[in-house]
Amino acid sequence: MNKPASHESYPDIHHDNYSRTTFGFWVYLMSDFILFGALFAAYVVLAGSIHGGPSAKDLFQLPYTFVQTCVLLLSSFFAGLAGASAHRKHKSRTMLFFAITFLLGIVFMGMEFNEFSRFASAGHGWDQSAFLSAYFTLVGTHGLHVLFGLLWVIVLLFPV
C-alpha cells in the first residue's frame, strides 16, 4: 500500500500571509456590512416613531450633516490612498495620507460629539423615542467604529 504524501512535500501556495490578511479584511468588511445594515434597517423602521418627540427634520441641520459626510468620505478616501501607498512601499506618502486620515477622523468625531451635545442640551436623549434610540445606537456605534479606526491608524504607523 502506498503511504499518503505529507503536506510538507506539497506546500500550499494559496494560503500565504497576504492571502490570509486579505481574507481577514474581507471577513471584517462583511461583518461591518451586516452590523451596520441591521442598524440602518432598525433606524429606517423606527424613523417615524417619534411619540411626540422631535423628528429628524426638527433635529438635523442639513448643511452641517453634509459637511460631516464630506469629512467622513474624504477620510475614507485618504485611508485608501494610504493603503495603496503602503502597498507600493512609499513611506512618506503613506505617513502623509494616514496623518490626513487621522486628522479628518478627529474632525468628524468632534463634529459628532458637538451634535450629540446639542441634542442632549436640548433634552433629546436616546430614551425619548424609538427614533432617537435607533439614531443614537446607529451613530454611537459608528462613532466607536471611527474611534477604533483612529486607534488602528496609530497602530499601523509603527510598522511603516
Summary of the structure (lengths in Angstrom):
residues: 160
radius of gyration: 21.7
end to end distance: 52.9
largest distance: 81.0
contacts: 389
relative contact order: 0.13
helix: 76%
strand: 0%
